[in-house]
Amino acid sequence: MFFISLSLWLSLSPLFLSLF
């Protein structure tokens, strides 16, 4: 469960960073 959320965050964080 932890690794799933971690991988999700790692995949979504570049998207949020590119927005700002």
PAVEX-942578 format. One record per atom (N, C-alpha, C): residue number from 1; residue in three letters; atom name; x negated, y, z. Coordinates in nm, 4 decimals. Layout:
BEGIN
+-----+-----+------+----------+----------+----------+
:   n : res : atom :        x :        y :        z :
+-----+-----+------+----------+----------+----------+
: NUM : ALA :   CA :        X :        Y :        Z :
...
+-----+-----+------+----------+----------+----------+
***
This chain:
BEGIN
+-----+-----+------+----------+----------+----------+
:   n : res : atom :        x :        y :        z :
+-----+-----+------+----------+----------+----------+
:   1 : MET :    N :  -0.0835 :  -0.1202 :   0.0000 :
:   1 : MET :   CA :   0.0000 :   0.0000 :   0.0000 :
:   1 : MET :    C :  -0.0872 :   0.1255 :   0.0000 :
:   2 : PHE :    N :  -0.1925 :   0.1204 :   0.0788 :
:   2 : PHE :   CA :  -0.2814 :   0.2369 :   0.0872 :
:   2 : PHE :    C :  -0.3539 :   0.2598 :  -0.0447 :
:   3 : PHE :    N :  -0.3973 :   0.1522 :  -0.1058 :
:   3 : PHE :   CA :  -0.4718 :   0.1637 :  -0.2319 :
:   3 : PHE :    C :  -0.3812 :   0.2115 :  -0.3446 :
:   4 : ILE :    N :  -0.2550 :   0.1748 :  -0.3366 :
:   4 : ILE :   CA :  -0.1594 :   0.2180 :  -0.4389 :
:   4 : ILE :    C :  -0.1390 :   0.3689 :  -0.4308 :
:   5 : SER :    N :  -0.1215 :   0.4192 :  -0.3104 :
:   5 : SER :   CA :  -0.1040 :   0.5634 :  -0.2937 :
:   5 : SER :    C :  -0.2328 :   0.6386 :  -0.3269 :
:   6 : LEU :    N :  -0.3454 :   0.5775 :  -0.2961 :
:   6 : LEU :   CA :  -0.4736 :   0.6397 :  -0.3267 :
:   6 : LEU :    C :  -0.4949 :   0.6497 :  -0.4776 :
:   7 : SER :    N :  -0.4658 :   0.5436 :  -0.5474 :
:   7 : SER :   CA :  -0.4808 :   0.5449 :  -0.6935 :
:   7 : SER :    C :  -0.3814 :   0.6407 :  -0.7577 :
:   8 : LEU :    N :  -0.2624 :   0.6480 :  -0.6991 :
:   8 : LEU :   CA :  -0.1632 :   0.7423 :  -0.7494 :
:   8 : LEU :    C :  -0.2112 :   0.8852 :  -0.7314 :
:   9 : TRP :    N :  -0.2669 :   0.9150 :  -0.6171 :
:   9 : TRP :   CA :  -0.3172 :   1.0484 :  -0.5905 :
:   9 : TRP :    C :  -0.4357 :   1.0821 :  -0.6807 :
:  10 : LEU :    N :  -0.5218 :   0.9848 :  -0.7032 :
:  10 : LEU :   CA :  -0.6382 :   1.0078 :  -0.7898 :
:  10 : LEU :    C :  -0.5968 :   1.0295 :  -0.9343 :
:  11 : SER :    N :  -0.4874 :   0.9706 :  -0.9734 :
:  11 : SER :   CA :  -0.4408 :   0.9872 :  -1.1113 :
:  11 : SER :    C :  -0.3608 :   1.1157 :  -1.1288 :
:  12 : LEU :    N :  -0.2996 :   1.1625 :  -1.0183 :
:  12 : LEU :   CA :  -0.2172 :   1.2833 :  -1.0279 :
:  12 : LEU :    C :  -0.2920 :   1.4104 :  -0.9911 :
:  13 : SER :    N :  -0.3970 :   1.3990 :  -0.9140 :
:  13 : SER :   CA :  -0.4702 :   1.5182 :  -0.8708 :
:  13 : SER :    C :  -0.5299 :   1.5985 :  -0.9874 :
:  14 : PRO :    N :  -0.5862 :   1.5346 :  -1.0926 :
:  14 : PRO :   CA :  -0.6361 :   1.6128 :  -1.2069 :
:  14 : PRO :    C :  -0.5238 :   1.6909 :  -1.2757 :
:  15 : LEU :    N :  -0.4042 :   1.6358 :  -1.2747 :
:  15 : LEU :   CA :  -0.2919 :   1.7063 :  -1.3364 :
:  15 : LEU :    C :  -0.2584 :   1.8327 :  -1.2591 :
:  16 : PHE :    N :  -0.2559 :   1.8230 :  -1.1274 :
:  16 : PHE :   CA :  -0.2281 :   1.9395 :  -1.0446 :
:  16 : PHE :    C :  -0.3409 :   2.0414 :  -1.0536 :
:  17 : LEU :    N :  -0.4626 :   1.9921 :  -1.0643 :
:  17 : LEU :   CA :  -0.5773 :   2.0826 :  -1.0748 :
:  17 : LEU :    C :  -0.5775 :   2.1553 :  -1.2090 :
:  18 : SER :    N :  -0.5296 :   2.0904 :  -1.3112 :
:  18 : SER :   CA :  -0.5255 :   2.1534 :  -1.4433 :
:  18 : SER :    C :  -0.4139 :   2.2571 :  -1.4511 :
:  19 : LEU :    N :  -0.3107 :   2.2382 :  -1.3677 :
:  19 : LEU :   CA :  -0.2028 :   2.3374 :  -1.3648 :
:  19 : LEU :    C :  -0.2515 :   2.4677 :  -1.3046 :
:  20 : PHE :    N :  -0.3329 :   2.4593 :  -1.2021 :
:  20 : PHE :   CA :  -0.3889 :   2.5789 :  -1.1386 :
:  20 : PHE :    C :  -0.5298 :   2.6014 :  -1.1907 :
+-----+-----+------+----------+----------+----------+
***
